[in-house]
């Protein structure tokens, strides 16, 4: 099953995306299939392979874990529809 998550990063450091969208394969250790970085100025950056060149592969936390601040107080998340993810992926606009 595929899950789509919108992650909000409060007070993201300069140059880092305050919003990140993830396409998560819930049946493959919650690994991200694709992701989209959304920057404060509205630019987006599609990432077709989040793990390209990665030394360590980390599963994407659940919305519940992010909401419980397991990963930090500055992260909040919600589930979104596939259509929203695909529209941003295709249009490169948020």
C-alpha positions, 0 to 999 in steps of 0.5 A: 500500500502507498501512503502520501505524507505532507511533513511540516518542518517549523523553523526549518533552517535557511535553505531547507524545505519547510514542507516535504511530501513523501510517497511511502511504500508501507509494505516495504519498511516504510521506504520513500518511493519519491519525495518533493521538497517545497521551499519557502519561496514556493520552489519545488524540487522533485526527488525520484530516488530519495536514497540515491547515494545514501549511506544509510536508508531510513524509513519514513516515520508514521504521521502518528509518530511525527504527531507525537514528536518522536522525531522532534517538536518542530515536525508535524505531518498529515496524510494527503491524497495521491492526487495532491502529490501527483499534481505538485510533482507534475506542475512543480508548483505548490 
